[in-house]
């Protein structure tokens, strides 16, 4: 039991710090917008609705696993939200 508590107390603050930092960078700087420009072109080629809003959500998934859902909350298209969710799960599997 103490091992589990040690893992939680050692891992939880680091994960929260990384997620908070990534969210602050996304909200207050255009870094993820700049990094997502090549993906906008690819998503438009695939005829995905709202490609400009989708691309940053796909990039930020490498920083934290919940941020794509937070960033993509204003997207109206169900297909686009499904693509973001699928990409977030794939990134989670890949990064673990």
N, C-alpha and C positions, 0 to 999 in steps of 0.2 A: 504494500500500500504506500509506503514512503517513497518507493521508486516512482510510482505514478505521480504523486504530488510533486516530487522533484522535477520530473519531466515537464509537467504542466507549468510549474512556476519558472522553469528555465526557458521554456519555449513560448509560452503565451505572450510575455512582454515583447519579445523579438518580433513575433508575427503581428502583433498590434502596432508596433512601431513602423514596420515596413508597410503595412496596409494604410496607416494614417499618412505616412509620408507620400505614398503613391497617390492617395486621394487628394492631398494638398497640391502636389505637382500637377495633377490633372485639372483641378479647379482653378488654380491661380497662374499657371504658365501654359503656353501653347506647345510644350514639348511633345506630348502625345499626338497632337494634331499634325505636327511636322513629320513625326515618324510614321504616321498612318497614310500619308499621301500616296505611296505606291499601292497600298491596298485599296484605295478608292478606285483607282483605275481597274484593278482586277475585279472588284465587286461590281462595278458598272458593266464590265464585259460579261459577267455572269448574270446580269440583269436583276440584281438584288435590289429591292426597293430601299430607299433611304441609305444609300451606300456611304454618303458623307458622315452620317451619324453612326453608322455601324463600324467603320474602320478604327476609330479610336478605342471603341469598346473591345475590339479584338486585340489590339496592341496591349492595353492595360492589363489584360488577363495574365500576362507573365509576371506582373508585379504582385498581384493578389487575386485570389480565386473569386471573391465576391464583387469586385469592382466592375466587371463587365455588366452585371445585372443592375448595379447602381447607375452606371453611365447610360445604359440602354433603356432606362425606365420610361423615357419620353417617346420611344419609337412606337409607332402605331401598327406597323405591319407585323402580323403574327409570324410570317415566314422569316422575317429579319430577326425577330426575337428568338425564334427557334435556332437560327444559325448562330447567333451570339451564345445561346445556352450550350449548343453543341460544341462550339469552339472553346468555351470556358471549361467544359468537362474534359475535352481533349487536352487542353493545356495543363489542367490539373493532373491528369494521368501521366502526361509526358514529363512534367516537372517533378513528380514524385518518384 
